[in-house]
Amino acid sequence: MPKYGYLVVEGPHDVEFVYRLLSPFGFKRIKWLKDLDSFLRPLVPRKFPQDDGDLQKRMPVPLFLQNDSHAVAIHIAGGDSRLVEVVQENTLYLDYALVTGVGILLDSDKDVSATVRFKAIKDAMSQKGFQLPANPGEIASGTPKYGAYVLPDNKGQGTLEDLLLDSAATVYPSLLASAARHVDAALLDATLTGDDTKDIRKPAGNKKAIIGAMASILRPGKAVQVSIQDNRWLRNEALAQPRVKAVQDFLVNLLELSRK
């Protein structure tokens, strides 16, 4: 029987980020239900629309990854407010006593420290009967092992985009520089209104715009998560970036992966 892992993340970019970090361990995406490990099949939704009747909501299907020794589900919570609720809700479908590791990845993009963000998640998890360790990035012993990682580094404020920019500086330095100039020029464009630039002026907006500009070159017309999946953002030397490697190490320990 394989070892099972269950991860909950905020959005689709995070899913592809985790996928790229796990790919070196032989994980492949599972496309067909017939190929999915039977233990994880209850996570596949059988009803559309969902109970709220929303016809435009994305079906909450996790990304399923499997290799010779592990089967992992990565679930999108659809925002930080739903992270703990998704963990709780899926106790209806998964026996966590048979899961090796249950993990949460979240950003620290609010006007609070990573420590405060983690404490809020830890307290909410405790109220649901799940015990996280004392600090972000640590892993509680037991079955399953629980852990939460606050991107980008469990310390400062930031988001996944900070880690992608770390990697881009190594993998795509010239494209990174030109994308940054493009975004800076847009902020000075007098033809753009305040409504046009309101998102880019948010705390992480500038970084998201740079990543988006780069992705539009690497995969024109495609979403950023497609570029993360397909391009070199998180491959080879990019995985050696200290903050990126730290997240990968967290996943390795949580899921009990073996480095060959």
C-alpha positions in Angstrom: 0.0 0.0 0.0 1.4 3.4 -0.9 1.9 6.2 1.6 -0.8 8.9 1.2 -0.5 12.7 1.4 -3.1 15.4 1.5 -2.3 19.0 0.9 -4.5 22.1 0.9 -3.4 25.3 -0.8 -4.9 28.7 -1.6 -5.1 28.7 -5.4 -4.2 27.1 -8.7 -0.7 28.7 -8.8 0.1 27.0 -5.5 -1.0 23.6 -6.9 1.4 23.8 -9.8 4.1 25.1 -7.5 3.8 22.0 -5.3 3.6 19.8 -8.4 6.9 21.1 -9.6 8.5 20.6 -6.2 7.4 17.0 -6.1 8.1 16.1 -9.7 11.8 15.2 -9.1 10.5 12.4 -6.9 8.9 10.7 -9.8 5.4 12.0 -9.3 3.1 12.0 -12.3 -0.3 13.7 -12.7 -3.2 11.4 -12.7 -5.6 12.2 -15.5 -7.9 9.2 -15.6 -10.1 8.0 -12.8 -9.2 4.4 -13.6 -5.6 5.2 -12.7 -6.3 6.9 -9.4 -5.6 5.1 -6.2 -8.8 3.8 -4.7 -8.1 5.5 -1.3 -8.2 8.9 -2.9 -11.2 8.4 -5.2 -13.8 9.7 -2.6 -12.2 13.1 -3.1 -13.5 13.2 -6.7 -16.8 15.2 -6.8 -19.8 13.3 -8.0 -22.3 16.1 -8.1 -22.6 19.2 -10.3 -23.4 21.9 -9.4 -22.3 21.7 -5.9 -24.7 22.3 -3.0 -24.6 26.1 -3.4 -25.9 25.7 -7.0 -23.2 27.9 -8.5 -22.9 26.9 -12.2 -19.7 29.0 -12.8 -17.7 27.7 -9.8 -14.8 25.5 -10.7 -15.4 21.9 -9.8 -13.3 21.2 -6.6 -11.2 18.4 -8.0 -7.8 18.0 -6.4 -4.7 17.5 -8.4 -3.7 13.9 -7.9 -0.1 12.8 -8.1 1.3 9.3 -7.8 4.7 7.6 -7.9 5.8 4.1 -7.1 5.5 4.7 -3.3 3.1 7.6 -2.7 -0.3 9.0 -3.8 -0.9 12.6 -3.0 -4.0 14.9 -3.4 -3.5 18.7 -3.6 -6.7 20.5 -2.9 -7.5 24.2 -3.8 -9.3 25.9 -0.9 -10.2 28.9 -3.0 -8.8 31.4 -0.5 -7.2 31.5 2.9 -10.5 31.6 4.7 -11.3 28.1 3.5 -8.0 26.3 4.3 -9.0 24.8 7.6 -12.6 24.1 6.5 -11.4 22.0 3.6 -9.2 19.9 5.8 -12.2 19.4 8.1 -14.7 18.7 5.3 -12.6 16.0 3.8 -12.6 13.9 7.0 -15.9 12.7 5.5 -13.9 11.2 2.6 -10.5 10.3 3.9 -9.5 8.4 7.0 -6.6 10.6 8.1 -5.4 7.8 10.3 -4.2 6.2 7.1 -2.6 9.3 5.7 1.1 9.9 6.2 1.0 13.7 6.2 -1.6 16.5 6.0 -0.2 19.9 5.1 -1.4 23.5 4.5 0.4 26.0 2.4 -0.6 29.7 2.7 0.7 33.1 1.8 1.7 35.9 4.2 0.3 38.7 2.1 -1.8 40.3 4.7 -0.6 43.2 6.8 0.5 40.8 9.6 3.6 38.7 10.2 3.9 35.1 9.2 3.8 34.2 12.9 0.4 35.8 13.3 -0.9 34.2 10.1 0.3 30.8 11.4 -1.2 31.3 14.8 -4.6 32.0 13.3 -4.4 28.8 11.3 -3.1 26.8 14.2 -5.9 28.0 16.5 -8.5 27.3 13.8 -7.1 23.8 13.3 -7.1 23.1 17.0 -10.7 24.0 17.2 -11.4 21.4 14.6 -9.4 18.8 16.5 -6.2 19.0 14.5 -2.9 19.8 16.2 -0.3 21.8 14.3 3.3 22.1 15.8 4.4 25.2 17.6 5.9 27.0 14.6 5.3 27.4 10.8 7.4 25.1 8.7 7.7 22.5 11.5 5.9 19.1 11.4 4.1 17.5 14.3 4.8 13.8 14.9 2.0 11.3 14.8 -0.3 9.7 12.2 -0.9 11.7 10.3 1.8 14.3 10.6 0.4 17.8 10.4 2.3 20.9 9.3 1.7 24.4 7.8 4.1 26.4 5.7 3.6 30.2 5.4 5.1 31.4 2.1 7.6 32.6 1.3 9.8 31.6 4.2 7.7 31.4 7.4 9.2 34.7 8.5 8.6 37.8 6.4 5.5 39.0 4.5 5.1 37.8 1.0 3.6 35.3 -1.4 4.4 32.5 -3.8 5.4 35.2 -6.3 8.4 36.0 -4.2 9.7 32.4 -4.7 9.0 32.5 -8.4 11.0 35.7 -8.6 13.8 34.1 -6.7 13.8 31.3 -9.4 13.3 33.7 -12.3 16.5 35.6 -11.3 18.4 32.4 -12.0 16.4 30.9 -14.9 15.1 33.9 -16.7 17.2 36.9 -15.7 16.8 39.0 -18.9 13.1 38.3 -19.2 12.6 39.2 -15.5 14.4 42.5 -16.1 12.3 43.4 -19.1 9.0 42.4 -17.4 9.9 44.6 -14.4 10.5 47.6 -16.7 7.2 46.9 -18.5 5.3 46.9 -15.1 7.1 50.1 -14.0 6.1 51.8 -17.2 2.5 50.9 -16.8 2.4 52.5 -13.3 3.6 55.8 -15.0 1.1 55.6 -17.9 -1.1 58.6 -17.7 -3.8 57.0 -19.8 -4.5 54.4 -17.1 -7.0 55.3 -14.5 -6.9 54.5 -10.8 -9.4 51.7 -11.4 -7.1 50.3 -14.1 -4.2 50.1 -11.8 -5.8 49.3 -8.4 -4.8 45.7 -8.4 -1.2 46.3 -9.4 -0.9 48.7 -6.5 -2.0 46.1 -3.9 0.8 44.8 -1.7 1.7 41.8 -3.9 0.3 43.4 -7.1 3.6 44.5 -8.6 5.1 41.0 -8.2 2.0 39.3 -9.6 2.1 41.7 -12.6 5.8 40.9 -13.3 5.1 37.1 -13.1 2.1 37.5 -15.3 4.1 39.5 -17.9 6.7 36.8 -18.0 4.2 34.1 -18.3 2.5 35.9 -21.2 5.8 35.6 -23.2 6.5 32.0 -22.2 3.0 30.8 -22.8 1.0 33.4 -24.7 -2.7 33.3 -24.0 -2.3 30.8 -21.2 -2.8 31.2 -17.4 0.3 31.7 -15.1 -0.2 28.2 -13.6 0.2 26.7 -17.1 3.6 28.4 -17.4 4.6 27.2 -13.9 3.7 23.7 -15.0 5.3 23.8 -18.4 8.3 26.1 -18.2 11.6 26.2 -16.3 10.4 28.3 -13.3 11.0 25.4 -10.9 13.3 22.9 -12.5 17.0 22.0 -12.0 19.0 24.9 -10.6 15.9 26.8 -9.7 15.1 24.2 -7.1 18.4 25.0 -5.3 17.2 28.5 -4.5 17.3 28.5 -0.6 13.7 29.6 -0.1 12.4 27.2 -2.7 14.4 24.3 -1.4 13.1 25.0 2.1 9.5 24.4 0.9 10.5 21.3 -0.9 12.3 20.0 2.2 9.1 20.6 4.2 7.1 18.5 1.8 9.8 15.8 1.8 9.6 15.5 5.5 5.8 15.8 5.7 5.2 13.1 3.1 8.2 10.9 4.1 9.7 11.0 0.6 13.0 9.4 -0.1 15.8 11.3 -1.7 17.7 9.0 -4.1 
